[in-house]
Amino acid sequence: MEVLKTKNRLKIKGEYFSVKDILFSGQVFRFRPYEDGFLLAAGRQLAFLRQKGDAADIECTDEEYFYRYFDLDTDYERVTKSLYRFPALRPTIDFGKGIRILRQEKLEALFSFIISAFNNIKRIQKIIGRICEGLGDELKFNGISYHAFPDIKRLAEAGEEFFRRAGVGYRAKYIAETAEKAFSGFDLEAISGLPTQDARKRLMSLMGVGDKVCDCVLLFAYGRQDVFPVDTWMEKVYIQDLCSQDCCRDRKEISRRCVQMFGELSGYAQQYLFYYKRMS
């Protein structure tokens, strides 16, 4: 894959980067169609993504930020070759070869995936949009206005009622309490240095963070590939495509078995499987 990095721009050519595959793989929510491409907001940054064939053009507020965000240092050809030994993964890799696992900001990923629990993507996008419009700074890039994801101080001071008005529902209590805890000293950055099981315990001490939410945060914000988030889609995938005998419906056990199966590439495997099942 070829990557050209210049001021406020990334040009990427190759089969291992697809704007559509990345945005619609369920790992990110702050994007929308714009002209002949998509606008993607992350933290305080903005990118305008366009693609023709295997060539992607990204105009952005900070090329270094988005180089890291799109995980452009990782060799996905090596990843997919390693996973291709699993027959069940071959059609999913061929279908979603352009997926890259994003390196998202920890605070935004945490609150986004708390909101995502038992929710659908369109509704999640609207809720997060209201929170950003209500609490985030209004910024501009190349004449485009957008809102930053709010910092922890604003999230903590907003209060439960604000989140209810934003449409969060019963999760408002979770978000308000978790925001207060994070503002009062819960260190999201310190989790980076912990082994995965210890990091999981720390994250799951936060209100609203169950197994699936925790694994999503570990995967998409902390880069832990030895996790396998399981929701309704992945439960179906396991039963229909991965389980040869003794199938179970306990999602925690499904996650454990899949990590045992795919090892240090579990996060990648989950994304290919999830995207293929959801889109097909």
N, C-alpha and C positions, 0 to 999 in steps of 0.2 A: 504494500500500500504506500502511495506517495502522499506526503503532507508538505504543503508550502505554507509557511507562517510569515505573515507580514503585519504591519501595524493595523489593528482592528479587523484582521481578516485571516481566515484559514481556508485553504483550498485542499480538498482531499479527493484522491482518485484511487479507486479499488473496490473490490467486491465486499470488503469487510467493513464498510461504512454505508448505512442507508438511513437517511433522515426518517423515512416512514417506519422502518423496522424499529428504530430507537424510540421514537415518540409514542408509538402505539403498542409498545411491549409492556405497559402497565407499571413502569417504574417512575414515571414523572407526570405531573399534572398541569403545570403552568405553561401551556402552549396553546396556540390557536392559529388557524389558517390566516395568511396575510399575503395579498397579491398572488404571486406564483410560488409561494412557499409557506413557511411557518415562522411565527415569532415564538421564541422560547425565553422565558424569564427564569433566572436562578439567583437566589440571594438578592444582591443589588445589581446584577448584571443582566444584559439582554443580548440575544443573538437572533439574526434573521437568516434562516436556513433555506437554501434552494438546492435542488438536485436535478440533474439531467443525466440519465444513464447511470454510469458508475462514478460520476463526478459531482461532488458536493461543494457548494460555495457558501461560506459562513461569514457574514458581516457581523461584527460584535463589538461590545464595549471594551473587551480586554482579551486579546488573543491568547495570552498565557493562561488566564483563568479557564478559558474554554478548551485549550489544548489538554489541560489536566482533567477538566470536567468530562470530556469525551474519551478519556482513558487512551489517548493516542500513542502512548508508549508501550502498550500491551500488544503482543503478537497474537492476534486472533486466529491466524492461520494455524499456529501451533496448537492453540486451544481446541479448535474444531477437529484437527487431525487426531488429537488424543481422545476426543469424545466420539469420534466416528466408529470406534470399535464396538459401541453399543448399537445394535441394529435398530432399536426403538428411536434412537436419536437421529439417525441418518436423514429421514424426510424432514424432521424439524430443523436441522441445521441447513439443509438445502433451501428450505422455505425462508428462514430468518437469518441468513448468513450475515446480514448487515447490522445485526444487533451489537451494541456495545453497552456494557454495564457502566452507568454513569457514576461519577464520583461526586455525590451531592453534598451540600452543606448539612451538617449534622442537625442543627436546630430545625431547619426547614423540613428535612426528611422525617424527623421525629414527629412533628406536629401533623405533617401531611399524612403519614401512615396511621396515626391515631384516628384522624378524620376518615381514613379509607375503610376502617373496619366495618363490615356488613353494609357497604355502601357501593354505589355504582360510579363509574368514572366521570360521567357528565356532571353528576351532583357534587362529587368531590371537587371538580374544577371550579364550579360556581361558588362553593363555600370558601375555598382557599382564595378565590378572587375577591370575595367580599371582605375577608380578613385583611388582605393586602391593601385594598382600597381604603379600609377604615383605619388601619394602623401603620401602614408602610409609607415611606417617603415617595412622593411623586417625582419621577426622574424622566429625562429625555435623552434619546440617542438618534441622531440623524432625523430629527423632526418627529420621532415616534415617542409618545408619552406612555409610560408604564409605571407600575408601583413596585417598590422593593418589598421583599418579605420582611415583616417587622422584626426588630431586635427583641431580645428577651425581656428587656425592661418594659417595652410597650405591651408585649403579650401578657406579662405578669400584672400590669396595672389595669388592663382592659376589664377584667372581672367576668364572672360566669355569665351575666346577663348579656354582655356584648356578644359572646360566642353563641348564645341562644338566638339572638336576633340575626346572626350571620347564617343560621340554619343548621348549626351543628347538632341540635337536638340533645339527646341524653349524654352525648360526648362532651358537652359544654363544661360539666363538672370536672371531667378528666383533664381537659385542656387547661382550665383555669388552675387547678391544683398542681399539675405538672409544671406549668409556667412559673408559678410561685416557687416551687421547689428548685427549679433550675436557676431562677433569679437569686435565690437565697444561698446558693453555693454548690448545687449538684453540678459536677464538672463533666460535661459531655466530652471534652477533649481528653481527659485523663483515661477514659475508657479505651482509647486507641492503643494504649500500652498493655492492656490486659489480654490474657488468653481468651479464646472465644467463649468458653463456658462461664468464666468469671464476668466477661463483658455482658453476657446474656443475663446473669443474675442481677447485675447493677441496673441494666435497662429495665428489667421486669419489676424492679422496685418502684418504678414510676406508674402512676395511675393511668390506666388506659392502654398499657403496653402488655399485651398477651404474647403468646408464642409466635403467631404469624406476624404481627406488627413488629415485634422484636427482631425476627429474622430478616424482615424487609429493611429495617434500619441498619442492621449489621451488614447486609449485603450492599445496599445502595449508598450508605453514608460512610461506612467503615471499611469497605472493600473486603469483607470476610467471605471468601468463596466456599468455606466449609459449612455453609448453612443452606437450607432448602425450604423456603417459605411455602406453606401449604394452605390453600383456601379451597373453595368449592371446585374451581377449575382443576386444581392440582390433585384433589381427591379423586376426581373422575379420571384424570390422566393415569394416576397410579393404578386404579382398579382396572381400567380398560386396556392400558398399554404397557405397564411396567410389571405388574404383579402376575407371576406365573402360577403361584399357589399360596394358600394361606393368606388371602387378601384381608386386610383390616380396614376399618373406617375411622380409626383413631388418628387424628391428624398429627399429633405429636409423634406417634409411632411411625406413621408414614414418612414424616420428615427424617426421623432417625434412620430408617431403612434406606432412604434415598441418599443420605449423606454417607452411609456405609457403602452404598453401591458406587457413587460417583466421586467420593473422596474430596480432594482439594479443588475439584472442578464442579462441585455441586451447584454453586450459584449460577454458573454459566448454563449447566444442563437445565436448571429450573426455568431460566429465561427462554431458552429455545422451546422447551415443552409447553410452557404457558402461552407464549405468543402463537405457536402453531395451533393449539387447541382453541384459543380464543378467536383467532382470525378465520379458522376454517370451519 
